[in-house]
């Protein structure tokens, strides 16, 4: 499972920072909120972990927007690859954890 003890912050790629807003209207600050609210469900994304480990998160922002985030860890920082609203199926899974 994922261990937050070694994480020291976030690392934002300028392209992804704006891409997430352009495609899904999710601001990078709202992405970060998704890691600090409960419940927080994290799983390894084995299907897409070729060159480096990737994880996906079912979380929520401070405004209760449910988010699906994909990230990796580089130099002890979370690097968000993609973010979008949770699908209906993902929301059902997430809501069962409350």
N, CA, C and O atoms as CSV, one atom per row, in Angstrom:
chain,resi,resn,atom,element,x,y,z
A,1,UNK,N,N,0.831,-1.183,0.000
A,1,UNK,CA,C,0.000,0.000,0.000
A,1,UNK,C,C,0.880,1.253,0.000
A,1,UNK,O,O,2.101,1.156,0.123
A,2,UNK,N,N,0.283,2.386,-0.133
A,2,UNK,CA,C,0.998,3.649,-0.248
A,2,UNK,C,C,1.308,4.231,1.126
A,2,UNK,O,O,0.465,4.209,2.023
A,3,UNK,N,N,2.524,4.752,1.284
A,3,UNK,CA,C,2.966,5.310,2.557
A,3,UNK,C,C,3.231,6.815,2.401
A,3,UNK,O,O,4.116,7.221,1.649
A,4,UNK,N,N,2.458,7.629,3.115
A,4,UNK,CA,C,2.591,9.083,3.032
A,4,UNK,C,C,3.741,9.633,3.870
A,4,UNK,O,O,4.074,10.811,3.745
A,5,UNK,N,N,4.351,8.822,4.712
A,5,UNK,CA,C,5.376,9.319,5.638
A,5,UNK,C,C,6.560,9.990,4.949
A,5,UNK,O,O,7.166,10.906,5.505
A,6,UNK,N,N,6.889,9.539,3.744
A,6,UNK,CA,C,8.059,10.103,3.067
A,6,UNK,C,C,7.709,11.270,2.138
A,6,UNK,O,O,8.608,11.872,1.550
A,7,UNK,N,N,6.434,11.597,1.997
A,7,UNK,CA,C,6.006,12.649,1.075
A,7,UNK,C,C,6.256,14.032,1.689
A,7,UNK,O,O,5.907,14.286,2.842
A,8,UNK,N,N,6.866,14.916,0.896
A,8,UNK,CA,C,7.182,16.257,1.399
A,8,UNK,C,C,6.416,17.367,0.664
A,8,UNK,O,O,6.599,18.546,0.965
A,9,UNK,N,N,5.569,16.998,-0.288
A,9,UNK,CA,C,4.800,18.021,-0.993
A,9,UNK,C,C,4.339,17.548,-2.352
A,9,UNK,O,O,4.245,16.350,-2.618
A,10,UNK,N,N,4.052,18.515,-3.207
A,10,UNK,CA,C,3.571,18.251,-4.558
A,10,UNK,C,C,4.558,18.806,-5.574
A,10,UNK,O,O,5.238,19.800,-5.319
A,11,UNK,N,N,4.626,18.159,-6.716
A,11,UNK,CA,C,5.474,18.583,-7.823
A,11,UNK,C,C,4.564,18.730,-9.038
A,11,UNK,O,O,4.034,17.742,-9.547
A,12,UNK,N,N,4.383,19.975,-9.504
A,12,UNK,CA,C,3.463,20.232,-10.604
A,12,UNK,C,C,4.188,20.501,-11.905
A,12,UNK,O,O,5.018,21.405,-11.993
A,13,UNK,N,N,3.870,19.714,-12.908
A,13,UNK,CA,C,4.307,19.955,-14.273
A,13,UNK,C,C,3.390,21.040,-14.839
A,13,UNK,O,O,2.169,20.889,-14.798
A,14,UNK,N,N,3.940,22.108,-15.354
A,14,UNK,CA,C,3.129,23.240,-15.832
A,14,UNK,C,C,2.105,22.809,-16.883
A,14,UNK,O,O,0.985,23.318,-16.902
A,15,UNK,N,N,2.483,21.880,-17.753
A,15,UNK,CA,C,1.549,21.410,-18.777
A,15,UNK,C,C,0.354,20.700,-18.174
A,15,UNK,O,O,-0.786,20.976,-18.547
A,16,UNK,N,N,0.604,19.779,-17.238
A,16,UNK,CA,C,-0.488,19.049,-16.599
A,16,UNK,C,C,-1.346,19.954,-15.734
A,16,UNK,O,O,-2.559,19.768,-15.638
A,17,UNK,N,N,-0.725,20.915,-15.117
A,17,UNK,CA,C,-1.430,21.857,-14.252
A,17,UNK,C,C,-2.565,22.524,-15.029
A,17,UNK,O,O,-3.679,22.661,-14.523
A,18,UNK,N,N,-2.274,22.931,-16.243
A,18,UNK,CA,C,-3.261,23.620,-17.067
A,18,UNK,C,C,-4.145,22.639,-17.831
A,18,UNK,O,O,-5.317,22.927,-18.075
A,19,UNK,N,N,-3.601,21.488,-18.210
A,19,UNK,CA,C,-4.378,20.483,-18.941
A,19,UNK,C,C,-5.561,20.008,-18.108
A,19,UNK,O,O,-6.665,19.848,-18.630
A,20,UNK,N,N,-5.338,19.783,-16.825
A,20,UNK,CA,C,-6.423,19.308,-15.959
A,20,UNK,C,C,-7.540,20.340,-15.864
A,20,UNK,O,O,-8.715,19.982,-15.777
A,21,UNK,N,N,-7.180,21.608,-15.882
A,21,UNK,CA,C,-8.203,22.648,-15.871
A,21,UNK,C,C,-8.937,22.693,-17.219
A,21,UNK,O,O,-10.166,22.745,-17.272
A,22,UNK,N,N,-8.163,22.671,-18.294
A,22,UNK,CA,C,-8.760,22.772,-19.630
A,22,UNK,C,C,-9.692,21.597,-19.938
A,22,UNK,O,O,-10.763,21.791,-20.514
A,23,UNK,N,N,-9.295,20.391,-19.562
A,23,UNK,CA,C,-10.089,19.197,-19.893
A,23,UNK,C,C,-11.215,18.928,-18.902
A,23,UNK,O,O,-12.295,18.493,-19.300
A,24,UNK,N,N,-10.977,19.184,-17.606
A,24,UNK,CA,C,-11.934,18.740,-16.583
A,24,UNK,C,C,-12.331,19.828,-15.584
A,24,UNK,O,O,-13.080,19.557,-14.645
A,25,UNK,N,N,-11.841,21.044,-15.772
A,25,UNK,CA,C,-12.128,22.168,-14.886
A,25,UNK,C,C,-11.809,21.838,-13.428
A,25,UNK,O,O,-12.580,22.145,-12.519
A,26,UNK,N,N,-10.644,21.203,-13.232
A,26,UNK,CA,C,-10.150,20.918,-11.881
A,26,UNK,C,C,-8.847,21.689,-11.712
A,26,UNK,O,O,-7.864,21.438,-12.409
A,27,UNK,N,N,-8.860,22.621,-10.782
A,27,UNK,CA,C,-7.694,23.434,-10.478
A,27,UNK,C,C,-6.684,22.611,-9.685
A,27,UNK,O,O,-7.064,21.699,-8.950
A,28,UNK,N,N,-5.404,22.928,-9.830
A,28,UNK,CA,C,-4.374,22.155,-9.139
A,28,UNK,C,C,-4.539,22.207,-7.620
A,28,UNK,O,O,-4.212,21.239,-6.934
A,29,UNK,N,N,-5.039,23.318,-7.088
A,29,UNK,CA,C,-5.250,23.395,-5.630
A,29,UNK,C,C,-6.362,22.436,-5.189
A,29,UNK,O,O,-6.285,21.832,-4.120
A,30,UNK,N,N,-7.390,22.308,-6.025
A,30,UNK,CA,C,-8.470,21.369,-5.717
A,30,UNK,C,C,-7.961,19.932,-5.787
A,30,UNK,O,O,-8.403,19.082,-5.013
A,31,UNK,N,N,-7.037,19.652,-6.705
A,31,UNK,CA,C,-6.412,18.323,-6.771
A,31,UNK,C,C,-5.725,17.995,-5.447
A,31,UNK,O,O,-5.886,16.901,-4.906
A,32,UNK,N,N,-4.971,18.941,-4.944
A,32,UNK,CA,C,-4.241,18.721,-3.696
A,32,UNK,C,C,-5.197,18.455,-2.541
A,32,UNK,O,O,-4.913,17.620,-1.683
A,33,UNK,N,N,-6.330,19.158,-2.509
A,33,UNK,CA,C,-7.317,18.934,-1.445
A,33,UNK,C,C,-7.781,17.484,-1.417
A,33,UNK,O,O,-8.095,16.950,-0.353
A,34,UNK,N,N,-7.823,16.852,-2.572
A,34,UNK,CA,C,-8.272,15.467,-2.663
A,34,UNK,C,C,-7.440,14.491,-1.850
A,34,UNK,O,O,-7.898,13.389,-1.548
A,35,UNK,N,N,-6.223,14.881,-1.491
A,35,UNK,CA,C,-5.345,14.006,-0.708
A,35,UNK,C,C,-5.508,14.207,0.799
A,35,UNK,O,O,-4.967,13.431,1.588
A,36,UNK,N,N,-6.245,15.239,1.203
A,36,UNK,CA,C,-6.329,15.574,2.617
A,36,UNK,C,C,-7.697,15.334,3.251
A,36,UNK,O,O,-7.860,15.532,4.455
A,37,UNK,N,N,-8.669,14.913,2.466
A,37,UNK,CA,C,-10.013,14.667,2.980
A,37,UNK,C,C,-10.311,13.172,3.024
A,37,UNK,O,O,-9.775,12.396,2.232
A,38,UNK,N,N,-11.151,12.790,3.939
A,38,UNK,CA,C,-11.514,11.378,4.111
A,38,UNK,C,C,-12.921,11.134,3.605
A,38,UNK,O,O,-13.750,12.043,3.654
A,39,UNK,N,N,-13.219,9.943,3.122
A,39,UNK,CA,C,-12.271,8.845,2.948
A,39,UNK,C,C,-11.340,9.111,1.762
A,39,UNK,O,O,-11.671,9.864,0.846
A,40,UNK,N,N,-10.199,8.489,1.806
A,40,UNK,CA,C,-9.194,8.572,0.751
A,40,UNK,C,C,-8.828,7.141,0.376
A,40,UNK,O,O,-8.252,6.408,1.180
A,41,UNK,N,N,-9.161,6.759,-0.825
A,41,UNK,CA,C,-8.880,5.399,-1.295
A,41,UNK,C,C,-7.749,5.452,-2.313
A,41,UNK,O,O,-7.868,6.111,-3.346
A,42,UNK,N,N,-6.658,4.762,-2.025
A,42,UNK,CA,C,-5.492,4.748,-2.904
A,42,UNK,C,C,-5.175,3.310,-3.286
A,42,UNK,O,O,-5.123,2.421,-2.437
A,43,UNK,N,N,-4.964,3.101,-4.580
A,43,UNK,CA,C,-4.561,1.790,-5.082
A,43,UNK,C,C,-3.471,1.971,-6.122
A,43,UNK,O,O,-3.403,2.997,-6.800
A,44,UNK,N,N,-2.614,0.958,-6.240
A,44,UNK,CA,C,-1.593,1.004,-7.273
A,44,UNK,C,C,-2.250,0.751,-8.624
A,44,UNK,O,O,-3.094,-0.135,-8.760
A,45,UNK,N,N,-1.860,1.531,-9.611
A,45,UNK,CA,C,-2.377,1.396,-10.970
A,45,UNK,C,C,-1.431,0.471,-11.735
A,45,UNK,O,O,-0.590,0.925,-12.511
A,46,UNK,N,N,-1.581,-0.814,-11.506
A,46,UNK,CA,C,-0.676,-1.808,-12.085
A,46,UNK,C,C,-0.716,-1.775,-13.608
A,46,UNK,O,O,0.304,-1.970,-14.270
A,47,UNK,N,N,-1.882,-1.530,-14.149
A,47,UNK,CA,C,-2.074,-1.528,-15.601
A,47,UNK,C,C,-1.218,-0.466,-16.298
A,47,UNK,O,O,-0.810,-0.655,-17.444
A,48,UNK,N,N,-0.946,0.641,-15.617
A,48,UNK,CA,C,-0.204,1.742,-16.235
A,48,UNK,C,C,1.163,2.005,-15.601
A,48,UNK,O,O,1.782,3.031,-15.882
A,49,UNK,N,N,1.638,1.104,-14.762
A,49,UNK,CA,C,2.911,1.297,-14.053
A,49,UNK,C,C,4.056,0.622,-14.802
A,49,UNK,O,O,4.636,-0.345,-14.307
A,50,UNK,N,N,4.381,1.119,-15.979
A,50,UNK,CA,C,5.450,0.516,-16.769
A,50,UNK,C,C,6.814,1.078,-16.386
A,50,UNK,O,O,7.697,0.328,-15.969
A,51,UNK,N,N,6.993,2.372,-16.521
A,51,UNK,CA,C,8.281,2.989,-16.252
A,51,UNK,C,C,8.446,3.404,-14.800
A,51,UNK,O,O,9.564,3.442,-14.285
A,52,UNK,N,N,7.343,3.715,-14.141
A,52,UNK,CA,C,7.365,4.083,-12.731
A,52,UNK,C,C,6.016,3.712,-12.126
A,52,UNK,O,O,5.013,3.604,-12.832
A,53,UNK,N,N,6.006,3.519,-10.806
A,53,UNK,CA,C,4.755,3.178,-10.134
A,53,UNK,C,C,3.779,4.335,-10.235
A,53,UNK,O,O,4.118,5.494,-9.993
A,54,UNK,N,N,2.553,3.982,-10.600
A,54,UNK,CA,C,1.484,4.965,-10.616
A,54,UNK,C,C,0.392,4.488,-9.675
A,54,UNK,O,O,0.219,3.289,-9.452
A,55,UNK,N,N,-0.330,5.437,-9.135
A,55,UNK,CA,C,-1.412,5.150,-8.208
A,55,UNK,C,C,-2.649,5.912,-8.660
A,55,UNK,O,O,-2.559,6.917,-9.364
A,56,UNK,N,N,-3.805,5.411,-8.238
A,56,UNK,CA,C,-5.013,6.196,-8.449
A,56,UNK,C,C,-5.708,6.393,-7.116
A,56,UNK,O,O,-5.609,5.570,-6.207
A,57,UNK,N,N,-6.412,7.506,-7.029
A,57,UNK,CA,C,-7.058,7.930,-5.796
A,57,UNK,C,C,-8.522,8.210,-6.065
A,57,UNK,O,O,-8.883,8.815,-7.074
A,58,UNK,N,N,-9.351,7.761,-5.152
A,58,UNK,CA,C,-10.729,8.230,-5.078
A,58,UNK,C,C,-10.764,9.113,-3.847
A,58,UNK,O,O,-10.570,8.639,-2.727
A,59,UNK,N,N,-11.011,10.395,-4.056
A,59,UNK,CA,C,-11.013,11.345,-2.956
A,59,UNK,C,C,-12.035,12.430,-3.201
A,59,UNK,O,O,-12.844,12.350,-4.126
A,60,UNK,N,N,-11.986,13.458,-2.346
A,60,UNK,CA,C,-12.918,14.569,-2.523
A,60,UNK,C,C,-12.231,15.874,-2.144
A,60,UNK,O,O,-11.316,15.906,-1.320
A,61,UNK,N,N,-12.695,16.932,-2.763
A,61,UNK,CA,C,-12.149,18.262,-2.485
A,61,UNK,C,C,-12.845,18.842,-1.257
A,61,UNK,O,O,-13.748,18.228,-0.689
A,62,UNK,N,N,-12.414,20.020,-0.863
A,62,UNK,CA,C,-13.023,20.686,0.288
A,62,UNK,C,C,-14.485,21.051,0.047
A,62,UNK,O,O,-15.238,21.254,0.999
A,63,UNK,N,N,-14.888,21.134,-1.221
A,63,UNK,CA,C,-16.282,21.445,-1.559
A,63,UNK,C,C,-17.097,20.174,-1.813
A,63,UNK,O,O,-18.208,20.239,-2.339
A,64,UNK,N,N,-16.535,19.013,-1.435
A,64,UNK,CA,C,-17.165,17.692,-1.590
A,64,UNK,C,C,-17.269,17.227,-3.030
A,64,UNK,O,O,-18.065,16.336,-3.327
A,65,UNK,N,N,-16.503,17.793,-3.917
A,65,UNK,CA,C,-16.443,17.300,-5.297
A,65,UNK,C,C,-15.651,16.005,-5.272
A,65,UNK,O,O,-14.520,15.981,-4.785
A,66,UNK,N,N,-16.229,14.926,-5.790
A,66,UNK,CA,C,-15.532,13.642,-5.783
A,66,UNK,C,C,-14.604,13.575,-6.992
A,66,UNK,O,O,-15.013,13.837,-8.123
A,67,UNK,N,N,-13.345,13.217,-6.729
A,67,UNK,CA,C,-12.300,13.244,-7.743
A,67,UNK,C,C,-11.643,11.885,-7.920
A,67,UNK,O,O,-11.512,11.111,-6.971
A,68,UNK,N,N,-11.236,11.611,-9.149
A,68,UNK,CA,C,-10.406,10.466,-9.496
A,68,UNK,C,C,-9.077,11.046,-9.933
A,68,UNK,O,O,-9.012,11.776,-10.922
A,69,UNK,N,N,-8.008,10.728,-9.201
A,69,UNK,CA,C,-6.687,11.276,-9.493
A,69,UNK,C,C,-5.716,10.150,-9.806
A,69,UNK,O,O,-5.779,9.081,-9.199
A,70,UNK,N,N,-4.831,10.389,-10.740
A,70,UNK,CA,C,-3.731,9.475,-11.045
A,70,UNK,C,C,-2.453,10.229,-10.723
A,70,UNK,O,O,-2.286,11.382,-11.119
A,71,UNK,N,N,-1.544,9.566,-9.997
A,71,UNK,CA,C,-0.305,10.246,-9.622
A,71,UNK,C,C,0.843,9.263,-9.529
A,71,UNK,O,O,0.654,8.047,-9.499
A,72,UNK,N,N,2.024,9.820,-9.484
A,72,UNK,CA,C,3.239,9.071,-9.226
A,72,UNK,C,C,4.017,9.837,-8.156
A,72,UNK,O,O,3.636,10.947,-7.785
A,73,UNK,N,N,5.086,9.254,-7.669
A,73,UNK,CA,C,5.928,9.934,-6.676
A,73,UNK,C,C,7.324,10.090,-7.268
A,73,UNK,O,O,7.946,9.122,-7.706
A,74,UNK,N,N,7.797,11.334,-7.270
A,74,UNK,CA,C,9.157,11.632,-7.737
A,74,UNK,C,C,9.835,12.507,-6.696
A,74,UNK,O,O,9.311,13.550,-6.307
A,75,UNK,N,N,10.998,12.073,-6.255
A,75,UNK,CA,C,11.762,12.836,-5.267
A,75,UNK,C,C,10.915,13.179,-4.040
A,75,UNK,O,O,10.948,14.304,-3.542
A,76,UNK,N,N,10.167,12.202,-3.570
A,76,UNK,CA,C,9.328,12.312,-2.369
A,76,UNK,C,C,8.219,13.359,-2.508
A,76,UNK,O,O,7.741,13.899,-1.510
A,77,UNK,N,N,7.820,13.639,-3.737
A,77,UNK,CA,C,6.717,14.563,-3.979
A,77,UNK,C,C,5.663,13.887,-4.849
A,77,UNK,O,O,5.982,13.112,-5.751
A,78,UNK,N,N,4.410,14.195,-4.560
A,78,UNK,CA,C,3.302,13.684,-5.363
A,78,UNK,C,C,3.250,14.494,-6.655
A,78,UNK,O,O,3.215,15.724,-6.633
A,79,UNK,N,N,3.247,13.788,-7.766
A,79,UNK,CA,C,3.148,14.427,-9.084
A,79,UNK,C,C,1.855,13.931,-9.730
A,79,UNK,O,O,1.775,12.785,-10.173
A,80,UNK,N,N,0.854,14.794,-9.778
A,80,UNK,CA,C,-0.437,14.429,-10.348
A,80,UNK,C,C,-0.305,14.353,-11.866
A,80,UNK,O,O,0.177,15.280,-12.517
A,81,UNK,N,N,-0.745,13.227,-12.406
A,81,UNK,CA,C,-0.696,13.000,-13.849
A,81,UNK,C,C,-2.011,13.420,-14.487
A,81,UNK,O,O,-2.037,14.045,-15.547
A,82,UNK,N,N,-3.102,13.062,-13.819
A,82,UNK,CA,C,-4.423,13.356,-14.366
A,82,UNK,C,C,-5.439,13.428,-13.241
A,82,UNK,O,O,-5.270,12.807,-12.191
A,83,UNK,N,N,-6.495,14.192,-13.474
A,83,UNK,CA,C,-7.587,14.285,-12.506
A,83,UNK,C,C,-8.881,14.539,-13.271
A,83,UNK,O,O,-8.894,15.219,-14.297
A,84,UNK,N,N,-9.961,13.981,-12.752
A,84,UNK,CA,C,-11.279,14.178,-13.333
A,84,UNK,C,C,-12.312,13.892,-12.257
A,84,UNK,O,O,-11.971,13.419,-11.173
A,85,UNK,N,N,-13.581,14.179,-12.557
A,85,UNK,CA,C,-14.656,13.799,-11.648
A,85,UNK,C,C,-14.786,12.283,-11.645
A,85,UNK,O,O,-14.532,11.629,-12.656
A,86,UNK,N,N,-15.181,11.731,-10.507
A,86,UNK,CA,C,-15.402,10.288,-10.425
A,86,UNK,C,C,-16.566,9.886,-11.325
A,86,UNK,O,O,-17.523,10.639,-11.505
A,87,UNK,N,N,-16.463,8.684,-11.884
A,87,UNK,CA,C,-17.571,8.118,-12.649
A,87,UNK,C,C,-18.654,7.650,-11.677
A,87,UNK,O,O,-18.435,7.626,-10.466
A,88,UNK,N,N,-19.784,7.291,-12.189
A,88,UNK,CA,C,-20.888,6.804,-11.356
A,88,UNK,C,C,-20.455,5.568,-10.552
A,88,UNK,O,O,-20.737,5.469,-9.357
A,89,UNK,N,N,-19.780,4.645,-11.205
A,89,UNK,CA,C,-19.301,3.425,-10.533
A,89,UNK,C,C,-18.285,3.763,-9.441
A,89,UNK,O,O,-18.339,3.203,-8.346
A,90,UNK,N,N,-17.364,4.675,-9.739
A,90,UNK,CA,C,-16.358,5.090,-8.760
A,90,UNK,C,C,-17.015,5.773,-7.564
A,90,UNK,O,O,-16.601,5.555,-6.425
A,91,UNK,N,N,-18.038,6.601,-7.811
A,91,UNK,CA,C,-18.748,7.264,-6.707
A,91,UNK,C,C,-19.427,6.244,-5.804
A,91,UNK,O,O,-19.445,6.410,-4.585
A,92,UNK,N,N,-19.983,5.194,-6.389
A,92,UNK,CA,C,-20.629,4.152,-5.584
A,92,UNK,C,C,-19.606,3.490,-4.661
A,92,UNK,O,O,-19.869,3.293,-3.475
A,93,UNK,N,N,-18.450,3.151,-5.206
A,93,UNK,CA,C,-17.375,2.538,-4.406
A,93,UNK,C,C,-16.940,3.499,-3.310
A,93,UNK,O,O,-16.776,3.101,-2.156
A,94,UNK,N,N,-16.755,4.766,-3.671
A,94,UNK,CA,C,-16.297,5.771,-2.728
A,94,UNK,C,C,-17.318,5.982,-1.607
A,94,UNK,O,O,-16.944,6.050,-0.436
A,95,UNK,N,N,-18.583,6.084,-1.953
A,95,UNK,CA,C,-19.622,6.331,-0.969
A,95,UNK,C,C,-19.757,5.167,0.025
A,95,UNK,O,O,-20.138,5.381,1.176
A,96,UNK,N,N,-19.455,3.963,-0.404
A,96,UNK,CA,C,-19.516,2.808,0.495
A,96,UNK,C,C,-18.466,2.892,1.590
A,96,UNK,O,O,-18.592,2.209,2.606
A,97,UNK,N,N,-17.442,3.702,1.417
A,97,UNK,CA,C,-16.351,3.819,2.391
A,97,UNK,C,C,-16.639,4.851,3.471
A,97,UNK,O,O,-15.910,4.928,4.459
A,98,UNK,N,N,-17.683,5.638,3.298
A,98,UNK,CA,C,-18.003,6.688,4.290
A,98,UNK,C,C,-18.501,6.108,5.573
A,98,UNK,O,O,-18.813,6.849,6.506
